[in-house]
Amino acid sequence: MNFRDPATLQPELYVRMPKPKRRFQGMCRTTLQQLGDAGLIEVISVQQPGCIRGIKLIYLPSLFGYLDGLRANEAAKFAGPIRSKQLIR
């Protein structure tokens, strides 16, 4: 099986947390970590047995779901009734 074959490639579900001073989807590492700590997105830590440090991975469907929710909230703000101004004569 050829793992580089585009027909067999699947979209990534997890991406590595960006390095310090870098951004992912326009958000810095600190913001992504804070969203994970608040439970708004899923962030997991992968660590080999016996190692002190590991890597943090962001579960992309949770991040995109969070961003879509923000967009839906913004759209709801503007979906109210349109009121026309009365002309004063």
N, CA, C and O atoms as a MOPAC input file, in Angstrom:
PM7 MOZYME 1SCF
protein

 N      0.85300 1    -1.18200 1     0.00000 1
 C      0.00000 1     0.00000 1     0.00000 1
 C      0.89300 1     1.23700 1     0.00000 1
 O      1.82700 1     1.34500 1     0.79400 1
 N      0.59400 1     2.14900 1    -0.88700 1
 C      1.36700 1     3.38500 1    -0.99100 1
 C      0.67800 1     4.46700 1    -0.15900 1
 O     -0.42200 1     4.91100 1    -0.48700 1
 N      1.33900 1     4.88400 1     0.92100 1
 C      0.72900 1     5.87800 1     1.80800 1
 C      0.79000 1     7.29100 1     1.23400 1
 O      0.12000 1     8.18700 1     1.74600 1
 N      1.56600 1     7.50400 1     0.19800 1
 C      1.67200 1     8.83300 1    -0.41500 1
 C      0.68600 1     9.01000 1    -1.57000 1
 O      0.59900 1    10.09100 1    -2.15100 1
 N     -0.03900 1     7.97600 1    -1.89500 1
 C     -0.99800 1     8.03500 1    -2.99500 1
 C     -2.14200 1     8.97400 1    -2.61300 1
 O     -2.81500 1     8.73900 1    -1.60900 1
 N     -2.37900 1    10.04200 1    -3.39900 1
 C     -3.44300 1    11.00000 1    -3.04900 1
 C     -4.81600 1    10.35600 1    -2.91400 1
 O     -5.66900 1    10.87400 1    -2.19200 1
 N     -5.04400 1     9.24300 1    -3.59000 1
 C     -6.35100 1     8.59500 1    -3.49500 1
 C     -6.57200 1     7.99300 1    -2.10900 1
 O     -7.71400 1     7.84700 1    -1.67500 1
 N     -5.49600 1     7.64500 1    -1.41400 1
 C     -5.64200 1     7.02900 1    -0.09500 1
 C     -5.45600 1     8.01600 1     1.04600 1
 O     -5.65700 1     7.65700 1     2.20600 1
 N     -5.07700 1     9.25100 1     0.74300 1
 C     -4.86600 1    10.22900 1     1.80300 1
 C     -6.19700 1    10.65300 1     2.41600 1
 O     -7.18500 1    10.85200 1     1.70900 1
 N     -6.20800 1    10.78700 1     3.72200 1
 C     -7.39100 1    11.25800 1     4.43000 1
 C     -7.04800 1    12.56400 1     5.12700 1
 O     -5.89100 1    12.79200 1     5.48000 1
 N     -8.02800 1    13.41400 1     5.32600 1
 C     -7.73700 1    14.67100 1     6.02100 1
 C     -7.25400 1    14.39000 1     7.44300 1
 O     -7.68500 1    13.43100 1     8.08200 1
 N     -6.36300 1    15.23600 1     7.91800 1
 C     -5.83900 1    15.07900 1     9.26700 1
 C     -6.90200 1    15.45200 1    10.28800 1
 O     -7.62400 1    16.43400 1    10.11600 1
 N     -6.99200 1    14.66900 1    11.34000 1
 C     -7.92100 1    14.98300 1    12.41700 1
 C     -7.22500 1    15.73900 1    13.53800 1
 O     -7.86200 1    16.48800 1    14.27800 1
 N     -5.92400 1    15.54300 1    13.66300 1
 C     -5.14400 1    16.19800 1    14.71000 1
 C     -3.98400 1    16.94900 1    14.08300 1
 O     -3.37400 1    16.47400 1    13.12400 1
 N     -3.68300 1    18.10900 1    14.61700 1
 C     -2.49200 1    18.86000 1    14.20700 1
 C     -1.71700 1    19.23000 1    15.46000 1
 O     -2.28100 1    19.38300 1    16.54300 1
 N     -0.44400 1    19.36500 1    15.28800 1
 C      0.42400 1    19.70500 1    16.40300 1
 C      0.21500 1    21.16500 1    16.80200 1
 O      0.00500 1    22.02800 1    15.94900 1
 N      0.27600 1    21.42300 1    18.08500 1
 C      0.17100 1    22.79500 1    18.59400 1
 C      1.30200 1    23.61700 1    17.97700 1
 O      2.43500 1    23.14100 1    17.90700 1
 N      1.01500 1    24.84200 1    17.52700 1
 C      2.09100 1    25.63800 1    16.91300 1
 C      3.19800 1    25.95300 1    17.91400 1
 O      2.97000 1    26.02400 1    19.12100 1
 N      4.38400 1    26.13700 1    17.38400 1
 C      5.52700 1    26.49700 1    18.22400 1
 C      5.33400 1    27.92700 1    18.73000 1
 O      4.56000 1    28.69000 1    18.15300 1
 N      6.03200 1    28.29100 1    19.80000 1
 C      5.91800 1    29.67100 1    20.29100 1
 C      6.23600 1    30.67900 1    19.18400 1
 O      7.11600 1    30.45300 1    18.35300 1
 N      5.51000 1    31.78200 1    19.19000 1
 C      5.63600 1    32.86600 1    18.20000 1
 C      5.05400 1    32.49300 1    16.83700 1
 O      5.21200 1    33.24400 1    15.87400 1
 N      4.38900 1    31.35500 1    16.74500 1
 C      3.74600 1    30.94000 1    15.49300 1
 C      2.24400 1    30.90700 1    15.69700 1
 O      1.75300 1    30.91800 1    16.82600 1
 N      1.51800 1    30.86800 1    14.57700 1
 C      0.05300 1    30.85800 1    14.63100 1
 C     -0.51500 1    29.68900 1    13.84000 1
 O      0.11300 1    29.17300 1    12.91500 1
 N     -1.71400 1    29.28800 1    14.22700 1
 C     -2.46300 1    28.28600 1    13.47700 1
 C     -3.88700 1    28.80900 1    13.34300 1
 O     -4.53300 1    29.13200 1    14.34000 1
 N     -4.37200 1    28.89200 1    12.11700 1
 C     -5.69700 1    29.44100 1    11.82700 1
 C     -5.84700 1    30.84100 1    12.41700 1
 O     -6.93700 1    31.22500 1    12.84200 1
 N     -4.75400 1    31.60200 1    12.44400 1
 C     -4.78700 1    32.97300 1    12.91700 1
 C     -4.70800 1    33.12100 1    14.41800 1
 O     -4.72200 1    34.24200 1    14.92500 1
 N     -4.62600 1    32.00700 1    15.15300 1
 C     -4.58700 1    32.06500 1    16.61200 1
 C     -3.22300 1    31.63200 1    17.12200 1
 O     -2.62200 1    30.69200 1    16.60200 1
 N     -2.74200 1    32.32600 1    18.14300 1
 C     -1.44100 1    31.98300 1    18.70700 1
 C     -1.57000 1    30.77000 1    19.63000 1
 O     -2.67000 1    30.36400 1    20.00500 1
 N     -0.43300 1    30.21500 1    19.97700 1
 C     -0.36600 1    29.03300 1    20.82500 1
 C     -1.09000 1    29.24200 1    22.15700 1
 O     -1.80500 1    28.35500 1    22.62400 1
 N     -0.90300 1    30.42400 1    22.77000 1
 C     -1.51500 1    30.70400 1    24.06500 1
 C     -3.04000 1    30.68800 1    23.97400 1
 O     -3.71000 1    30.12300 1    24.83900 1
 N     -3.58200 1    31.30100 1    22.93800 1
 C     -5.03900 1    31.32900 1    22.76000 1
 C     -5.58600 1    29.91700 1    22.58600 1
 O     -6.60300 1    29.56000 1    23.18000 1
 N     -4.90700 1    29.11900 1    21.76900 1
 C     -5.35900 1    27.74200 1    21.56000 1
 C     -5.29700 1    26.95100 1    22.86200 1
 O     -6.20500 1    26.17300 1    23.15700 1
 N     -4.24500 1    27.14100 1    23.63500 1
 C     -4.12200 1    26.43800 1    24.91100 1
 C     -5.20900 1    26.87800 1    25.88600 1
 O     -5.75900 1    26.05100 1    26.61300 1
 N     -5.52400 1    28.17300 1    25.90800 1
 C     -6.57900 1    28.67200 1    26.78900 1
 C     -7.93700 1    28.10700 1    26.38700 1
 O     -8.74000 1    27.76400 1    27.25500 1
 N     -8.20900 1    28.00600 1    25.09100 1
 C     -9.45600 1    27.40400 1    24.62600 1
 C     -9.53400 1    25.94100 1    25.05400 1
 O    -10.59500 1    25.45500 1    25.44400 1
 N     -8.40000 1    25.24400 1    24.97700 1
 C     -8.35900 1    23.85200 1    25.41100 1
 C     -8.56600 1    23.72100 1    26.91500 1
 O     -9.29800 1    22.84200 1    27.36900 1
 N     -7.92700 1    24.59100 1    27.68700 1
 C     -8.07300 1    24.56100 1    29.15100 1
 C     -9.51000 1    24.85000 1    29.57600 1
 O     -9.99000 1    24.30300 1    30.56800 1
 N    -10.20100 1    25.71900 1    28.81600 1
 C    -11.58900 1    26.06200 1    29.11600 1
 C    -12.56800 1    24.98900 1    28.62900 1
 O    -13.76300 1    25.06000 1    28.91500 1
 N    -12.05900 1    23.99800 1    27.89600 1
 C    -12.92800 1    22.93800 1    27.39500 1
 C    -13.68900 1    23.30800 1    26.13100 1
 O    -14.61900 1    22.60400 1    25.73700 1
 N    -13.30400 1    24.40100 1    25.49500 1
 C    -13.99800 1    24.83400 1    24.28000 1
 C    -13.51100 1    24.09200 1    23.04800 1
 O    -14.26300 1    23.93100 1    22.08700 1
 N    -12.26300 1    23.63700 1    23.06100 1
 C    -11.73100 1    22.78800 1    21.99600 1
 C    -11.00300 1    21.63100 1    22.67600 1
 O    -10.65800 1    21.70200 1    23.85500 1
 N    -10.77700 1    20.56900 1    21.90900 1
 C    -10.09000 1    19.39900 1    22.44300 1
 C     -8.59900 1    19.47900 1    22.16000 1
 O     -8.18500 1    19.57500 1    21.00500 1
 N     -7.80000 1    19.44100 1    23.20600 1
 C     -6.34600 1    19.40400 1    23.08600 1
 C     -5.87100 1    18.19900 1    23.88800 1
 O     -6.20500 1    18.05400 1    25.06400 1
 N     -5.08300 1    17.33000 1    23.24000 1
 C     -4.57100 1    16.16100 1    23.94600 1
 C     -3.05400 1    16.22200 1    24.00100 1
 O     -2.41200 1    16.86000 1    23.16600 1
 N     -2.49900 1    15.55700 1    24.98000 1
 C     -1.05400 1    15.48900 1    25.14100 1
 C     -0.61500 1    14.05600 1    24.88000 1
 O     -1.16300 1    13.11700 1    25.45800 1
 N      0.37400 1    13.89100 1    24.01000 1
 C      0.91100 1    12.57200 1    23.68800 1
 C      2.31800 1    12.51400 1    24.26500 1
 O      3.16000 1    13.36700 1    23.98300 1
 N      2.55300 1    11.48900 1    25.07700 1
 C      3.81500 1    11.38800 1    25.79000 1
 C      4.26400 1     9.92900 1    25.79000 1
 O      3.46900 1     9.03200 1    26.06700 1
 N      5.52400 1     9.69700 1    25.48300 1
 C      6.05400 1     8.34700 1    25.53200 1
 C      6.30700 1     7.96300 1    26.98600 1
 O      6.65300 1     8.82000 1    27.79900 1
 N      6.14000 1     6.68500 1    27.32200 1
 C      6.38300 1     6.26200 1    28.70900 1
 C      7.80400 1     6.61000 1    29.15500 1
 O      8.77400 1     6.36100 1    28.43900 1
 N      7.90400 1     7.18200 1    30.33500 1
 C      9.19400 1     7.54400 1    30.89600 1
 C      9.70900 1     8.91200 1    30.48600 1
 O     10.72100 1     9.37000 1    31.01500 1
 N      9.04400 1     9.56600 1    29.56700 1
 C      9.47000 1    10.90200 1    29.12900 1
 C      8.73800 1    11.96900 1    29.93200 1
 O      7.58700 1    11.79100 1    30.33100 1
 N      9.42600 1    13.07500 1    30.15600 1
 C      8.83100 1    14.18800 1    30.88800 1
 C      7.99600 1    15.04900 1    29.95200 1
 O      6.89300 1    15.47300 1    30.29900 1
 N      8.52700 1    15.30000 1    28.77300 1
 C      7.84400 1    16.17400 1    27.82100 1
 C      7.11000 1    15.34900 1    26.77700 1
 O      7.45700 1    14.20300 1    26.49200 1
 N      6.09900 1    15.96700 1    26.22800 1
 C      5.33600 1    15.33800 1    25.16300 1
 C      4.97500 1    16.38200 1    24.12900 1
 O      5.52500 1    17.48400 1    24.12400 1
 N      4.04900 1    16.03200 1    23.25500 1
 C      3.55300 1    17.00100 1    22.28200 1
 C      2.05800 1    17.18200 1    22.51300 1
 O      1.37400 1    16.27200 1    22.98300 1
 N      1.56400 1    18.36400 1    22.17700 1
 C      0.13900 1    18.64900 1    22.29100 1
 C     -0.46300 1    18.66900 1    20.89900 1
 O      0.09200 1    19.25100 1    19.96700 1
 N     -1.60100 1    18.02400 1    20.78200 1
 C     -2.31500 1    17.94800 1    19.51500 1
 C     -3.68800 1    18.57300 1    19.66300 1
 O     -4.35300 1    18.41700 1    20.68700 1
 N     -4.10000 1    19.28100 1    18.62500 1
 C     -5.43000 1    19.90700 1    18.57700 1
 C     -6.31700 1    19.02300 1    17.72100 1
 O     -5.94100 1    18.64900 1    16.61100 1
 N     -7.49000 1    18.68900 1    18.23000 1
 C     -8.47300 1    17.91500 1    17.47300 1
 C     -9.21800 1    18.89900 1    16.56900 1
 O    -10.03000 1    19.69600 1    17.03900 1
 N     -8.93000 1    18.83100 1    15.27200 1
 C     -9.44400 1    19.83600 1    14.33200 1
 C    -10.95900 1    19.95300 1    14.28200 1
 O    -11.46100 1    21.07600 1    14.23800 1
 N    -11.72700 1    18.85300 1    14.28400 1
 C    -13.18600 1    19.04000 1    14.26700 1
 C    -13.69500 1    19.87800 1    15.43800 1
 O    -14.66600 1    20.61900 1    15.28900 1
 N    -13.05000 1    19.77000 1    16.60300 1
 C    -13.49800 1    20.58700 1    17.74600 1
 C    -13.15500 1    22.06000 1    17.52700 1
 O    -13.94400 1    22.93900 1    17.87500 1
 N    -11.98200 1    22.33300 1    16.95200 1
 C    -11.60100 1    23.72500 1    16.68200 1
 C    -12.52300 1    24.34900 1    15.64100 1
 O    -13.00300 1    25.46800 1    15.81800 1
 N    -12.76700 1    23.61700 1    14.55600 1
 C    -13.63400 1    24.15500 1    13.50500 1
 C    -15.07600 1    24.27900 1    13.99100 1
 O    -15.78200 1    25.20000 1    13.58200 1
 N    -15.52100 1    23.37500 1    14.85000 1
 C    -16.85600 1    23.48300 1    15.44100 1
 C    -16.97200 1    24.72900 1    16.30800 1
 O    -17.98600 1    25.42600 1    16.27600 1
 N    -15.92900 1    25.00500 1    17.08200 1
 C    -15.90600 1    26.21200 1    17.91300 1
 C    -15.96900 1    27.46500 1    17.04200 1
 O    -16.74200 1    28.38100 1    17.32400 1
 N    -15.15800 1    27.50500 1    15.98400 1
 C    -15.15200 1    28.67200 1    15.09400 1
 C    -16.48400 1    28.83700 1    14.36800 1
 O    -16.95700 1    29.95900 1    14.18700 1
 N    -17.09500 1    27.72000 1    13.95100 1
 C    -18.40900 1    27.79600 1    13.30600 1
 C    -19.46500 1    28.33000 1    14.27000 1
 O    -20.36300 1    29.07000 1    13.86900 1
 N    -19.35000 1    27.95000 1    15.55100 1
 C    -20.27500 1    28.45800 1    16.56000 1
 C    -20.13600 1    29.96200 1    16.74400 1
 O    -21.12800 1    30.67000 1    16.91900 1
 N    -18.89900 1    30.44300 1    16.70200 1
 C    -18.68200 1    31.89000 1    16.78800 1
 C    -19.30600 1    32.60600 1    15.59800 1
 O    -19.91900 1    33.66400 1    15.74200 1
 N    -19.14000 1    32.00800 1    14.41900 1
 C    -19.70000 1    32.61800 1    13.21600 1
 C    -21.22900 1    32.63100 1    13.28200 1
 O    -21.86300 1    33.60600 1    12.87800 1
 N    -21.81300 1    31.55200 1    13.78800 1
 C    -23.27200 1    31.48900 1    13.90900 1
 C    -23.77900 1    32.54300 1    14.88800 1
 O    -24.82500 1    33.14900 1    14.65500 1
 N    -23.05200 1    32.76500 1    15.97700 1
 C    -23.45000 1    33.79300 1    16.95000 1
 C    -23.38200 1    35.18500 1    16.33300 1
 O    -24.25500 1    36.01900 1    16.57300 1
 N    -22.35100 1    35.43400 1    15.54200 1
 C    -22.23100 1    36.73100 1    14.87700 1
 C    -23.35200 1    36.92700 1    13.86900 1
 O    -23.90200 1    38.02300 1    13.75700 1
 N    -23.69600 1    35.87200 1    13.13300 1
 C    -24.76900 1    35.97200 1    12.14600 1
 C    -26.10900 1    36.21700 1    12.82700 1
 O    -26.95500 1    36.93300 1    12.29100 1
 N    -26.31000 1    35.62900 1    14.00200 1
 C    -27.57400 1    35.80800 1    14.72600 1
 C    -27.74600 1    37.24700 1    15.20100 1
 O    -28.87100 1    37.73900 1    15.29800 1
 N    -26.65200 1    37.91600 1    15.49400 1
 C    -26.73800 1    39.32000 1    15.92600 1
 C    -27.31800 1    40.20000 1    14.82500 1
 O    -28.05500 1    41.14700 1    15.09700 1
 N    -26.98000 1    39.88000 1    13.58600 1
 C    -27.40600 1    40.70300 1    12.46000 1
 C    -28.67900 1    40.20000 1    11.80100 1
 O    -29.14000 1    40.80000 1    10.83000 1
 N    -29.25500 1    39.12400 1    12.29800 1
 C    -30.44400 1    38.54500 1    11.67300 1
 C    -31.73700 1    39.11700 1    12.23100 1
 O    -32.82100 1    38.65400 1    11.87600 1
 N    -31.64200 1    40.10300 1    13.08700 1
 C    -32.83600 1    40.71000 1    13.67200 1
 C    -33.66300 1    41.44000 1    12.62000 1
 O    -33.22900 1    41.58100 1    11.47700 1
 N    -34.84700 1    41.90400 1    12.99900 1
 C    -35.69800 1    42.60100 1    12.03700 1
 C    -35.04800 1    43.90600 1    11.57300 1
 O    -34.41200 1    44.62000 1    12.34800 1
 N    -35.22600 1    44.18000 1    10.32700 1
 C    -34.69600 1    45.41300 1     9.74800 1
 C    -35.73900 1    46.50600 1     9.93500 1
 O    -36.88700 1    46.35900 1     9.51500 1
 N    -35.34400 1    47.57600 1    10.55100 1
 C    -36.27300 1    48.68800 1    10.78100 1
 C    -35.90100 1    49.84300 1     9.85700 1
 O    -34.74900 1    50.27200 1     9.79700 1
 N    -36.88200 1    50.31600 1     9.16300 1
 C    -36.61000 1    51.44700 1     8.27800 1
 C    -36.83200 1    52.74100 1     9.05100 1
 O    -37.70900 1    52.82300 1     9.91100 1
 N    -36.05400 1    53.71300 1     8.74400 1
 C    -36.18300 1    55.00200 1     9.40900 1
 C    -37.36900 1    55.75700 1     8.77900 1
 O    -37.53600 1    55.76700 1     7.56000 1
 N    -38.16700 1    56.37200 1     9.61700 1
 C    -39.29000 1    57.15000 1     9.11500 1
 C    -38.76600 1    58.51200 1     8.67200 1
 O    -37.94900 1    59.14300 1     9.34300 1
 N    -39.25000 1    58.92200 1     7.55900 1
 C    -38.85400 1    60.23100 1     7.05800 1
 C    -39.61300 1    61.31500 1     7.80000 1
 O    -40.82800 1    61.21800 1     7.97000 1
 N    -38.92600 1    62.32000 1     8.23300 1
 C    -39.54800 1    63.45100 1     8.91200 1
 C    -39.79100 1    64.54300 1     7.88500 1
 O    -38.86400 1    64.97000 1     7.19600 1
 N    -41.02200 1    64.99300 1     7.78100 1
 C    -41.35900 1    66.01700 1     6.79900 1
 C    -41.73800 1    67.28200 1     7.47100 1
 O    -42.05600 1    68.26500 1     6.80100 1

